[in-house]
Amino acid sequence: MSSVVIFTSAPALTAELQKEGNFDYTFSWAGVNNVISFSKDHNAISYEMTGTTRSNPPGGLFDKNSFR
């Protein structure tokens, strides 16, 4: 019996990261926050944010990533 393992992130693992110099990236995000008041002096705040990142030049570090 044989099995096959497929790694969908293999190109990302084998990419050579830049070791020196500058890199440029832009990220955009949007989100909401919730405030829970425990007393007049204490609050708890939670944030939920989503967004994307792009790099210049395209294909560089952090290009086409998304986060939540």
C-alpha positions as CSV (number, residue, x, y, z in Angstrom):
1,M,0.0,0.0,0.0
2,S,1.4,3.4,-0.9
3,S,0.3,6.8,0.0
4,V,0.8,10.2,-1.6
5,V,1.3,13.4,0.3
6,I,0.6,16.7,-1.4
7,F,1.9,20.0,0.0
8,T,-0.1,22.9,-1.3
9,S,2.3,25.4,0.3
10,A,5.5,23.8,-1.1
11,P,6.4,26.8,-3.3
12,A,6.1,29.1,-0.3
13,L,8.4,26.8,1.7
14,T,11.1,26.7,-1.0
15,A,11.1,30.4,-1.9
16,E,14.3,32.2,-1.1
17,L,13.7,35.1,1.3
18,Q,15.6,38.3,0.8
19,K,18.4,38.5,3.4
20,E,19.6,42.1,2.8
21,G,18.3,45.4,1.5
22,N,14.9,47.1,1.6
23,F,11.5,45.7,0.9
24,D,8.2,47.6,0.5
25,Y,4.8,46.3,1.5
26,T,1.3,47.8,2.1
27,F,-1.4,46.4,4.2
28,S,-5.1,47.4,4.4
29,W,-7.4,46.3,7.2
30,A,-10.9,46.8,8.6
31,G,-12.5,45.7,11.7
32,V,-14.8,46.1,14.7
33,N,-14.2,46.3,18.4
34,N,-16.3,45.3,21.4
35,V,-16.1,47.0,24.8
36,I,-17.2,45.3,28.0
37,S,-17.4,47.5,31.1
38,F,-16.6,45.7,34.4
39,S,-16.8,48.9,36.5
40,K,-16.4,52.6,36.0
41,D,-12.6,52.1,36.1
42,H,-12.1,48.7,34.2
43,N,-13.0,47.7,30.7
44,A,-12.2,44.8,28.4
45,I,-11.8,45.3,24.7
46,S,-11.8,42.8,21.9
47,Y,-10.9,43.4,18.2
48,E,-11.7,41.5,15.1
49,M,-9.7,42.6,12.0
50,T,-9.4,41.3,8.5
51,G,-7.1,42.6,5.8
52,T,-4.6,41.9,3.0
53,T,-1.0,42.7,2.3
54,R,0.8,43.5,-1.0
55,S,4.4,43.9,-1.8
56,N,6.4,46.0,-4.2
57,P,7.6,44.5,-6.4
58,P,4.9,41.9,-6.8
59,G,5.8,38.4,-5.6
60,G,8.0,39.7,-2.8
61,L,7.9,39.2,0.9
62,F,4.3,39.3,2.3
63,D,2.7,39.6,-1.2
64,K,-1.0,38.5,-1.4
65,N,-1.3,37.4,2.2
66,S,-4.6,37.8,4.1
67,F,-5.2,37.9,7.8
68,R,-8.1,37.7,10.3
